[in-house]
Each structure stands twice: as C-alpha cells, then as structure tokens.
Amino acid sequence: MGLVQKLFGTHSEHELKRIYPIADKVESYREAMGALSDDELKGKTQEFKERLKKGETLDDILPEAYAVVREAGKRVLGMEHYRVQIIGGIVLHQGRIAEMRTGEGKTLVSTLPAYLNALTEQGVLVVTVNDYLAKRDAEWMGQIHQFLGLSVGIVLHDLKDDERRAAYACDITYVTNNELGFDYLRDNMAIYKEQLVLRDLKYCIIDEVDSVLIDEARTPLIISGQSGKSTKLYELCDVLARQLERGEYKGEMTKMQALMQEDMEEDGDFIVNEKDKVVNLTEQGIHKVEKFFHIDNYADPENLEIQHNVTLALRAHNLMFRDKDYVVKDDEVLIVDEFTGRIMPGRRFSDGLHQAIEAKEHVKVKRESKTLATITFQNFFNKFEKKAGMTGTALTEEKEFREIYNMDVVEIPTNKPVLRKDLNDVVYKTKKAKFEAVVDSVIESHEKGQPVLVGTITIDTSELISEMLKKKGIKHNVLNAKYHELEAEIVSQAGKHGAVTIATNMAGRGTDIKLDDDAKAAGGLKIIGTERHESRRIDNHLKD
C-alpha cells in the first residue's frame, strides 16, 4: 500500500462508506420480512413491479427487494445472505466489479441484483465460464427466483434455437460467455425477426469477470463457413516437415551483427525461435523443399501458398504441443485455453494452423473456413446498457477495467478473518528435484489425512505428477482439459479427508472446494503450486 493510500484510504474504502448506509437499510427490513407468510413474501414481486410502473426506481426499492431475496434464500436454501454479501450485491447492481475472496459466496450474492433488475421485465443474464457452472447455478440459486415468482432459463451448448429463445425469454437466464457471444453473432446473420433468439442487451452479471473481460477480451468469436479449398497440401507439407531436420545457429550473434542484419552460420533445415514463436528455413531446408515440390525458386510469388503451408507444418510440429496447447479427442483437435486450462469447443486456430495440427495428429483434416461473422468479447460486452462482474482477483487489472469498460473495482471485506497462510516460494536446481519435493509434500500431508490440491500450468505436468504418485501408491484425482466433463465430481471430492487432487488452472475458475469436518481438523486444504504463470493474477486463482 502506498503512502497516499495509507493517509487517505483506498478507492474501495471510500466507496464502501457510501454503500454501508444502503446495507443498513436492507438490514432494517429483516424482522418485517421474517414476519411475512410465504404467500406474502412471494406477493412482494408483483408489488415491486407495480411500484416501478408508478415511477419508483430500482434504487428506491433496492433495500426492500434485497431483504425479500435474503428471506427467500433463508427459507428455500437455508442460506441467509451475510452483510458483506449484501454489500457485494449493491456493488453489482451499480454496474461495478465486486472483488470477493473465494468462499465468500459470490453465487449467492448474484441472486440479489439478478432479482432486482429482473423486476423491469427486460431480462437479466448471469454469465458463467462453463456449462457446468451455468447449470449448477441455475438449478441451485434459481430456486430462490422461482420461489419469488420469476422464471429461470439455462442456455447450454446443445440447445436448439427454439429452446434458446425460450431460455432467453425468461426473467433470469444463466449462460456461458461463449454461447452468449455466438448467439449474438447468429442473430446478426438472421434474415427474419422470427429467427432471433436474444432479447435486447440490458443487464448482465459476469462471473469470473477478469477471465472474460481481460484474459479473453481480444479473443475473436468467429462463425465461419467452409471454403472449397483442398486439404491435400496440408498433408503433403506434414510429410515434408517430418523429413526436415531441426538446426540451430552456430555461435552467438553479437549486437553489432544483429544491428547490421548480418547472416549467421546455421545448420539443419530450419531454425526455431521459441521466444518469438517463429520458424525459418535454412538455405539447406529451402533446397529440400524445392526438390520435394519440384519447383525452381521457393521465393517466387507463385509459390506463396507452399511457403505458407510449409511454415504452418513446421510450427505445428515444433511450437504447438499436444496436451498443452491442444488435446486430441474423438478424432478431433480441441484447443486448450491457456488461462483456464479448459477445452474450448467450437474454436479453431486461424490461418490454416488448425489444419496443420490435424495433419500432424493424423486426424481428419477439415477444410479451411471463411469468416461469416466475428466479434471480440470486449466489443460484445460493451454493447450492454449495464454490466457488472464478480471475481476473486480483479484489483490487479483495475486500470484496464476503467479504461476499456468504464467499470471500477470495489474490494468487498471478508465475512470472517482469512485463515489462509501464504508461504514463500521454494526454488530447486532441477525439475526432477522440484517434482520429487512436491510428491514428498503430498505424501506427508496425505498420511495425516489433510486434503491436498496440486496446481499445474500444463496437462503434461499434471500427468507427470500423477504418474509419480501412482508409483508411490497414493490414490488421487486428476482435473485437466482431458477430463473436464468429470469436473463437478472431482471438485466435490477435493475437500474430503485424505483427498489428493492434481489440477491445471481450470480448477481455479468458479469451482468451490468444500471441506468436511475431518479435513478441517487435519489442517484444512493444502495447496501446492508447481510453477508460476506469466500473470500474477492467474497464480492468485489457485490460492484464492
């Protein structure tokens, strides 16, 4: 914390002072709502709608409406909103970002602004990062809304247009950012009004908002159609790539040589620059390509397509790695999101790279596609009249949120003091020594019944540690992009006494681990991070 913040307080502290009186007013309705019968409580929804039609604003009815939701949560789910959750709900209604620590009940918080804004009958979208969370939250938290007379819809990957239209027509709709974005694109391609599935973009609450609006902000959503271009060249270039030998520069290039753009002596058929993700053919490699394709001059403009495809094939073999950048499942190459560790269904690498990887992995090479419609998440979510977000890690990116989305971040206090202990990093001379230390630490905790979560960046690392634990006879679960469909089950078991879970960073996104009493007694959940991400915020997902 800087000197100025110490003297004058943080932005969050100033904003919370303004919000506390509103929270106090919500609290003041506790007894009155508790005294109502179920029917009287349900009747409040219609009363609020009529008051809005008579000229009251959402801000006017917020204290009473939030008190109604809190009482409904208590009766339906046995979950009563804490004061800090009410504060979080106020922040979300104001179109801001609520930073709340894991375990503070963000899912329950969202029921407050979702209910309030649904009273306008213009629809509220609760946006999650995957189908599992959309379905879980709709079926779980949706009980509160349904008790109060509101309709709840879920949009999942395999729904037909009529089902999507019905889901979006509900008062509150749970949907992933991907499904929502693609539905918007499809609506923009529709010829007739009857084909539209979405309503106007009024208000959305984005769970894991930093993942959607920062990590994936510039990711283009693309609807494409197949071109008539043959896939034969990809297969030929793959055959060639397997015959070419990787080389390297001889000696080190001096700064002067680099400035003068002098050529360095090189061996092999191609050189890989892993830092810049570039592959370049050597002179020797160019001759081999010319011989392979029976062409006189590789650099001739008429050979541009061959140049492009050879480079793609070499990139696929030397810069794109199975079980890290992508997985192969059911004869299909599926992209792995580098930030979440999740599979990205329907996404393909652009400019022919996906086809080159398909050829490399000997799966059916699909024809290149031409773009019919595209939009980035950044541009899409800026189309909403009002948007809000929640996450455990947003303050590090507050500048971007303000500049790009005109949203500030308010840090919500925890309900109880944080018990987590953060330890310093430990550095080892070799990877082997590091992973052996990880396994030893897991065994030590496992023997006393303490649940352990081991966090990795890549699928490869998660499976390496898994193999090491198998050899030691330690029963465990693996959560990575290969097994994402088992996520709910694996996560539900991770907090049990003696459980050992190995997870890529997908586990840090929207998934709660609940501890049983024996696990708490054994010291609570032990988290071991095996490597650092480029982004400090992504590291925080695991521990938060």
Secondary structure, 3 states (H helix, E strand, C coil): CCHHHHHHCCHHHHHHHHHHHHHHHHHHCHHHHHCCCHHHHHHHHHHHHHHHHCCCCHHHHHHHHHHHHHHHHHHHCCCCCCHHHHHHHHHHHCCCEEECCCCCCHHHHHHHHHHHHHCCCCCEEEEECCHHHHHHHHHHCHHHHHHCCCCEEEECCCCCHHHHHHHHCCCEEEEEHHHHHHHHHHHHHCCCHHHCCCCCCCEEEEECHHHHHHHCCCCEEEEEEECCCCCHHHHHHHHHHHHCCEECECCCCCHHHHHCCCCCCECCCEEEECCCCEEEECHHHHHHHHHHHCCCCCCCHHHHHHHHHHHHHHHHHHCCCECCCEEECCCCEEEECCCCCCEECCCCCCCCHHHHHHHHCCCCCCCCEEEEEEEEHHHHHCCCCEEEEEECCCHHHHHHHHHHHCCCEEECCCCCCCCCCCCCCCCCCCHHHHHHHHHHHHHHHHHCCCCEEEEECCHHHHHHHHHHHHHCCCCCEEECHHHHHHHHHHHHHCCCCCCEEEEEHHHHCCCCCCCCHHHHHCCCCEEEECCCCCCHHHHHHHHC
